[in-house]
Amino acid sequence: MYISQNLQYLRKRDKITQEELADKLGVSRQSVSKWETGEAYPETDKLLSLCDIFGVSLDGLMRTDLSAEQVYKEEQKSYSSDNVSFAAQMDKFSRATAAGVFLILIGVAVCVALAGYSLMLTEKYSEFVAVLGVVCVLLFVAVAVFLFIYYGIEYDRFRKENGVIEYGMSKEKIKAFSKKFTLMMAMLVSGILAGVIFIVVMSSLIDAEIIHTANQDSAYCFVTAAFLAIIAVCSGGLTYYGIQHSKYDIAEYNKQTGKELHPSPRSKLKDALCGAVMMFATALFLVLGFVGGWWHPAWVVFPVGGIICGIIGAIMNAKDDH
């Protein structure tokens, strides 16, 4: 039985002295002291009075370690608070990062569409619309960079302050997300493949003049812009669900947290190389588009850049694991 230790715990919890408890029960202080040391046990009527005073059940008073139960409740409360904070941080970071990726690609799509439109105008307005396209890209990139920097710093600060996360999502939430994650990843990857099929088919139809247009170069630009818009949506979605996956896979999150808080030289080199590859791909795409007017074939640099980054990441991660 837990009567003695429960009495000590409850009396201290409610800040009642032995004398005060003895007065309420109509017994001597020595009797209360003996109950707490286990030398004696309260009579039935005193047990019921103790239950009323401390607001507990008779079974709880006699058979449950109330101090341990309280510790458990506090741990659960702390766990719930930490869990909500972690989930909220991951949600903000995933939305902001996905939005940044989407904005950069959709900015390029708008630029290409305006470039195509400029080819249909007189020289007087053509240059203005082309410049407007570049301005749009810069504005979209500026907003994206703000999102990356602001929420990236917030995310890094959270990771540094909290380190590894002890508690994860509930099994029910993990199971529900796993189903959604599988479905969305399949749909988004299929969307990218559909985009590739779209641009190949549409370009072929334009080349064969099955689709009649007054200006083929403009048509190529519009088709490329539509393709980039599809890629923007799918890439943003892949980014979002990729980061969300870390929210539900705590082991992977903690592994990545350890790597990023204490990055290896190879990890730093990998990030630098991938950043350089994608920056070069974007610059090459814009140069080929504006200088050579090759918007249509130039889009290939993006999937090629992504593949190169994937290869670099696989090689570097394999070496780090060894």
C-alpha positions, 0 to 999 in steps of 0.5 A: 500500500502507498498510504504513508508516502501518499500522505506525505506527498499530498500534505506537502502538495497542499502545504498543510502541516502535520498539526493542521491535518491532525486538527482537521481529523481530530487526532494527534500530530503523533498519529499523523506522523506515524501514518506517514512513517508507516508505523500505523494506519488510519482507521476507515473513517479517517481514510475517508476524511483524508480522501475528502480533504485531499480530493482523491479516491480511496483506491488512489490513496491506498493503491496508487503512487500519487507522486509518480502519477503527478510526475507522469502528468507533468511529463505528458504536459511537457511532451505535448507542449514540445510536440506542438512547438516542434510541429508548428516550427516544421509547418512554418519552415516547410510552407516557407521553403516550398513557397520560395521554390515555387516563386523562383520557378514561377518567376522564370515562367512569367519571364519566359511568357513575357519574352514570348509576348514581346516577340509578338509586339513592335520593337517599340514595346518589345524591349519594354516587355522583355525588361519587365520579364527580367524585373518579374524574375528579380522580384519573385527571387527577392521574395523567395530569398526573404522566405529562405533567409528569414524562416531558415534562420528561425528554423536553425535557431529552433534546432540549436536551442532544442537539439534532438527531439525526444518525442515524435508524432502519435502513431495514428498521425504518422500512419495517416501522414504516410498514406498521404505522403505516398499518394502526394509524392506519386502524384507530384512526380507524375506531374513532372513527367506529365509536364515533360510529355506536355512540352515534348508533344507541344513542341513537336506539334509546333515544329510540324505546324499541326498547331498553326501560329503566327510566331513559332518562337512565341509559341515555344515560349508560351509552351515553355512557360506552361511547362515551368509553371507545372514544374513550379507547382510540383517542385513546391509540393515535393519540397513541402512534403519532403520537409513534412516527412521529417516532422513525422520521422523523428529518427531521420530529423535527429540524424539530419539535425546532428549533421547540420549542427556539426557538418562534416567538410564533405557536407559543406562541400556538397551544399556549395557544389549543389548551389553552384550547379543550380545557380549556373543552370539558372544563369545558363537558361536565362542567357540562352533564352535572352541571347539566343532565343532558345527558351525551348531547348534550354529548359533541359538545364534544370532537370540536368542540374537536379540530376547532377545535384542528386549524384553529388549528394549520393556520393558525399552521403555515401562517403559520410556514412563510411 
